[in-house]
Amino acid sequence: MATETNSKYGLFGQLKAKPGKGDELMAILMESAGTDIRMPGCLQYLIGKDPDNEDLILISEVWETKEDHANSLKLESVRAAITRAMPLLDGMPEKGIVWEVMGGLGI
């Protein structure tokens, strides 16, 4: 049963890798999501693949606030991961879906 909390900032997004580069892009994202990189305010950062397209990476994020997400993009470790990932992308990333997370299991 879901439990209600104060609303959080959520994002659903996807990154399309160049053909055959999905695993390499996934490795960079997984490294960034590891415990060595601290992102204050990040409650959940999930990364997966589209089962029908190994080059399509799906990302779900939940943050305490929109500002926490914006501040994460200024972290040296995050900026370095973005720099490494950009050449692997098939075009510029599309804007993700922003959602207001009201609660649920795991939040």
N, C-alpha and C positions, 0 to 999 in steps of 0.2 A: 504494500500500500504506500502510495506517495505521501511524503510529508511536505507541508508548505514551509517555505523559507522566504527571506527577503529576496527580491528579484536580483538576478545576476546577469552579466553580459555574456551572451553566447554567440558563437559563429559556426556556421557550417561552410566548408569550402572544398574546393578540389583543385588539384594541380595536374596538368597534363604534361607528362614527360615526352621528350622526343622518342620516336620508336626505339624500343630496346633499352631505354635508359630508366625505366620505372624502378628497377631494383636499386640502382645507384642513387636515385632521388630518395627512395624510401630509406636507404641507409643513412643519408644525411639528416632526414627528418627524425628518424629514430634516435640518432645520436643526440640531436638537439633536444629531444624529449626525455633523455636520460637524466639520471639523478645528479650528474655532474653540473648541469646547468640549472640554476635557480631562477625562476621567473616569479617574482612576488605577485601575489594576487591570482595566480593560475590555480584553478581548482581541478580542472580536467583538460587533458590534451590527448586526444585519441587519433591515431593514424591507421588507415587501412587502405586496401586496394579494392577496386571494382573487380568482382570475380570474373567479369566478362572482358576486361581490358586491363592487362597487367601494367600498362603505362598511365593509368588514371588513378591518382592518389587522392583519397578522401580524408578530410580532417574535420574533427569536431572539437571545439574549444569552449570551456566555461571559465569565466573570469569574475572576480569580485566586482570589478567596475570596468567600464570602457577605457578609463584612464590607465588602469593596470595593463590592459592589452597594448595600448599605445606606448606605454613606457617600456614594455618588453621588446618592442622593435628598436629601441635605442641601446639595448644591451650589446656589448662588444661580441659576446658569444653568438647571439642571435644574428647580428649583422654579418658575422663571418660565415654562418651557415647559409644565410640568404645569398651571399656572394658566391659560395660554392655551388648552390642549387640553381641559380639563374641560367647558366649555360646549358643545363640539362632540360630546361622547360621548352615545350613546343608552343611558343607564343607567350605573351604576357599573362600573368594570372588574372582570372576574372574576379570581380567583386563577389565575395561570399554572401551568404544569407545571414543577416543579423537577427537574433531572436532574444526575447526577454525570458530568461530561465526562472521559473517560479518555484521549482522544487522537484523532488523526485528521489528515487533511490540512488545513492552514491554522491549526492550533492549536499 
